[in-house]
């Protein structure tokens, strides 16, 4: 593999480990020419899964798009990126467990909402306001009230 810093071929693998529940291999590499280290990931080439949009269009499932949406919802919140990655992995596992090559966008949105509800309630409300297309302050308030009634009361 070419070094990402100097472009010379022949980087050396120093460490290999499984990650993402066995669906990827992380390799720590070192370039013999410039001495710099970098990490590469090998992911299993999985089935191509398509998202069926509300208007019937089909789009290739993109985990990065989901991750970016979660990150946007968590903006300026005390949520570590590691937790976001764990949420994305659980969403991906849920999609794979469906065993279908197509999944409705509404279903993926529900998976994201479930994860955000566990991760951070403010991020959940941010995402819900876009996903559920709140038209007015009442629909927004209704969702917050529902969250407040579900939240266990602490003394």
N, C-alpha and C positions, 0 to 999 in steps of 0.2 A: 504494500500500500504506500502511496506517495505521502510524504510529510506535508501537513497542511501549512507549515511555516516556510520551508525552503523548497518544497516541490520535488525533492529527491526521492527516488523509489527505494524500497527496502526497509521500511520501519520495522522495528523489532517489538514483538509482543512481550510485555513484562508481566502482565496479570490478566487472567480471564475469569469472569464470574457470571453466573446466571442472574437475570433480573426480570422484572415484570412478570412474576409468576411463571418463569420458565419460557416465556414467549420471546425473550431477547437475550443476547449475550453481550456483556460489556467487556471491552478489551482496552487495557491501558497500554499505550504504545510509546516507544522512544525512537527518535531519529538518530541513527549512527553518524550522520553528517553534521547536524547542527546541535544535537544533544537535547533538543526540546522534547517535552512529553505532551501527549494528547490522548483523548479518549474517543473510541469509536463504538458504535452499537450495531449489532447485527440482529435484525428482526425477522421472524418467520414470515414468509410471504403467505399471507392468509387470503381467504376468499375475498373477492371484491363485494362489498356490501353497499347497497344503494339506499339512500333516504328518499322516501316518497313525500314530496312537499304537498301542502294543502291544495295547490292548484293542479296536482297530478304530475308535475315535473319530477324527474328522477335525477339525483345528484349523488356522486360517489361519496360515501361516508368519509368524513375527515375529522380525525381525533384532534388535530391542531385547532380546527374551528371551534370545537367544543371547549378545549382548554382555554383558548383566547376569550371565549364568552364567559367562562367561569372567572378567569383572571380579571376581566373587566368588571364583573359583578363584585369582586372582592377588592377592588381598587381602594386604597387608603384604609383597609381593614387589617387587623392583626392576624392575617392568615398566611402561614408559611407556604411557599411554593411546593414543598414536599407534600403537604396535605391536598393541594390542588391536583398534583400528579396522582395521588392515591384515589381521589374522586374520579378522575378521568379513567383510571384503570378499572375501577368498579363499574363504571358506565360501559366501558368496552366489554367487560365480562358479561354484563347483562345483555348487551346486544348480541354477543356471540352465542349465549345460551338460548336465544330465541331460535337458533338453528335455521334462520331464513336468510336469503340473499337480499331481501328488501325489508325495510322497517319504516313505519310512518314517522314523520318528523315530530308529531304530537307525542308519540311514545318516547322518543329520545328526550324531548323537552321535559317529560314527566320524570325520567331518570335523573336529569340534571337538577330538577327542582327538589327531588328527594335527597340528593346528595348535598345540595346547598342548604337545605333545611337543617341537616345535621351539622354542617360545617360552620355556618354563620347566618344568623337570621336577617341581618341587614343586607347581606349579599343575596339571600333568598328573595327578599322583598324587591330589591333592585331588578333581579332577573325576572321575577313574576310580573313586575309592572310592564315589562316589554313582552314577555311570552304570553301573558294573559290579555294583553292589549287593554289595559285599564283606560277607560274613556273619561273618567271623572274622578274627583277626590273621594267620592262615596265608595266606588269599587275598590280603591286603594285602601281606604279606612276599613272596609269590610274584611279584606284579606289580613290586615294587621290585627283586627279584633279577633279573627279566627285563630291566628297564631298565638295571641295572648291567652285565649281560652284553652288552647292545647298545652301551653307551657306549664310545667309543674310549678306550683307556688313554693317559694322558699321562705323560710322563717328568718 
